[in-house]
């Protein structure tokens, strides 16, 4: 598969600092601060979900049932799967209220979308083989896939 340079996902990734170590700057008192803190909204999350779903996942993923934006400690996001008695499956996305920059947000959203794909198609959500099979596909869009960012 070839991904064009004009692809909206690739263009957006290239517009922001990919090296998260360089995304920090030192202020006058020696504390590290983020250069371009990104604050997601439900609208932006939905917009980027739709773009990534179309470009990367070929529209195979249903949207999250709900999106929670919370101050998170120890993680950037969480895919919370549910199954009803009649077999219907859905999930909630619980995502941090701020990110170092937009790339950290996009990488995190793509990671959680892999879990959404797993839940919809395999009825599980883990970091096993079905998770890692998305690594090369996401790399074509310059999105790294890992267990943590």
C-alpha positions in Angstrom: 0.0 0.0 0.0 1.2 3.5 -0.9 0.3 6.5 1.2 0.5 9.8 -0.7 2.4 12.7 0.8 -0.8 14.7 0.5 -2.6 12.3 2.8 -4.3 14.4 5.6 -3.0 12.1 8.3 0.6 12.2 7.2 0.5 15.9 6.7 -0.9 16.5 10.2 1.7 14.2 11.7 4.5 16.0 9.9 3.2 19.4 11.1 4.0 18.6 14.8 7.1 17.5 16.7 7.2 13.7 16.5 10.1 13.4 18.9 8.3 13.8 22.2 11.7 14.5 24.0 12.1 17.6 21.9 8.5 18.6 22.7 9.6 20.0 26.0 11.3 23.3 26.8 12.9 24.5 30.0 11.5 27.6 31.6 13.4 30.1 33.6 13.0 28.2 36.9 14.2 24.9 35.4 10.9 23.1 35.2 10.0 21.4 31.9 6.9 22.7 30.2 5.3 21.5 27.0 5.8 23.7 23.9 2.3 23.1 22.4 0.0 21.5 24.9 -3.0 20.0 23.1 -6.4 20.0 24.7 -8.8 17.6 23.0 -12.5 18.2 22.8 -15.2 15.7 21.9 -15.6 17.5 18.5 -11.8 17.1 17.7 -11.8 13.5 18.9 -14.7 12.6 16.7 -13.2 14.5 13.8 -9.9 12.7 14.0 -11.6 9.4 14.7 -13.5 9.8 11.4 -10.3 10.7 9.5 -8.3 7.9 10.9 -11.2 5.4 10.4 -11.4 6.4 6.8 -7.7 6.6 6.0 -6.2 3.8 8.2 -9.0 1.5 9.1 -11.1 1.6 5.9 -14.2 2.6 7.8 -14.3 -0.7 9.6 -14.7 0.7 13.1 -17.9 1.9 14.7 -17.7 5.1 16.7 -17.2 4.9 20.5 -20.5 4.8 22.4 -19.3 7.7 24.5 -16.2 9.8 25.0 -15.0 10.8 28.5 -12.3 13.5 28.7 -10.7 13.3 32.1 -7.5 14.2 34.0 -5.7 10.9 33.8 -2.8 9.7 36.0 -0.5 7.0 34.7 -2.0 6.6 31.2 -3.2 8.7 28.2 -6.4 6.8 27.5 -8.5 3.7 28.1 -10.8 1.6 25.9 -13.6 0.4 28.1 -15.5 -2.5 26.4 -19.1 -3.5 27.2 -21.3 -6.4 26.0 -25.0 -6.4 26.5 -27.1 -9.5 27.2 -28.3 -9.7 23.6 -24.7 -9.8 22.3 -24.4 -6.2 21.2 -20.9 -4.8 21.9 -19.8 -1.2 22.3 -17.1 0.7 24.1 -16.4 4.0 25.8 -13.2 6.0 25.2 -11.8 7.6 28.3 -9.1 10.0 27.2 -6.8 12.5 28.9 -7.7 16.1 29.0 -4.3 17.3 27.7 -1.4 16.0 25.7 2.2 17.1 25.1 1.2 18.0 21.6 -1.2 17.0 18.9 0.9 14.0 17.7 0.8 12.4 21.2 -3.0 12.7 21.0 -3.2 11.2 17.5 -0.9 8.4 18.4 -3.0 7.6 21.5 -6.3 7.8 19.6 -4.9 5.4 16.9 -3.9 3.0 19.7 -7.4 3.1 21.2 -8.9 2.6 17.8 -7.0 -0.6 17.4 -8.6 -1.8 20.6 -12.0 -0.8 19.2 -11.3 -2.8 16.1 -10.3 -5.8 18.2 -13.4 -5.5 20.4 -15.8 -5.2 17.3 -14.2 -8.1 15.4 -12.7 -10.4 17.9 -14.6 -9.6 21.2 -11.4 -8.9 23.0 -9.1 -5.9 23.7 -5.5 -6.7 24.5 -1.9 -6.1 23.3 -1.6 -9.5 21.7 -1.0 -10.6 18.1 -4.2 -8.9 16.7 -3.0 -5.6 18.2 0.5 -5.8 16.8 -0.7 -6.7 13.3 -1.7 -3.0 12.9 1.8 -1.8 13.5 2.9 -1.8 9.9 -0.3 -0.3 8.6 -0.1 2.6 11.1 3.6 3.1 10.3 2.7 3.9 6.7 0.9 6.9 8.1 4.0 7.7 10.3 2.0 6.7 13.5 4.0 4.5 15.9 2.1 1.7 17.6 3.2 0.8 21.1 1.9 -0.2 24.5 2.8 3.3 25.8 3.7 6.6 24.1 
